[in-house]
Amino acid sequence: MLFISIQDLESAINFWRDKSPSSGDELILCPEVSALAKPYAWMIVQGAQRIPTEVLNEKARAAMRTYLLQRSNDESNQPRID
């Protein structure tokens, strides 16, 4: 079983907020942030530090997958200091 930490979930939300800021006078969240905000809020209320990926709906899983792939690509493009 795979888990997502609250820190990774928060980072994913920030990634998507940077990529697609809130819009309109109502400051509507992009679909990815909206999907991730629900499990994030649940984790805060429950005091959970991690959740299984199975509890995420498909939109939230896709948003996390994209974020994790981007983070992985960014890390692999960093210069190495040996």
C-alpha positions, 0 to 999 in steps of 0.5 A: 500500500502506498501512502502520501504524506501531508507535506507531499499533499501540501507541496502538490497543492502549492505546485498546482496553485503556482501552475494555475492560480485562482481565477475570477472575482470568486478566486475559483480554485483549479480542478487539481487544487480543488481535488487535493484540498478535500483530502488535505482538509480531512488530514488536518481535521483528523491529525493524520500525517499520511493517507493511503493513495486509495482514498484519493479520487481519480482527479486527486490521484492524477494531480498527485501523479503529475506533481510527483513526476514533475518533482522527480524530473526537477530533481534529476535535472539538478547538478550533482555535487560530489 
